């Protein structure tokens, strides 16, 4: 795996749920562990605009390549440049050399 193209940093996160003072569940994200900030190769996949409940929304898909880990799956998210991307797909590269992760950011979802 060519590590020379891994010139961006992402932060791998897991979902946590706490309760607000009102008792309502509140979703937040915490780093998966002390090695959560990793070097990555980040590529644009596609972007789109559409309407959701009569409101214009945008979404961006990124494809990210990182060194292999066993603690990342589709229940996780990653932070890239201040945007939270839901992990939609994790694919192992070359017999545990790396991971190819597809992530989706949707405008207004976690803001």
C-alpha angles and dihedrals in degrees: 000000000000107000093181091085093053094100102137132071126227130180118226112217141181128214119253128185124209132168124253121223087265090058094249117136115252120200118215138157132241130184112272091232143320090296094055096119106076138171113250145175105235123197131179112242104176144315132210144182127214145146125270115183090343092306122114112241134181131208134190129198120205129187112212129191118201137161114280119282131170098209100068125090142139092292090068133078134205132218116223120175092340096309123113113226121197109226107238100172138013118194125184116231125214102341099312098328094120149333129251108208126190113204133185126208117193121193113252096005098116102011 
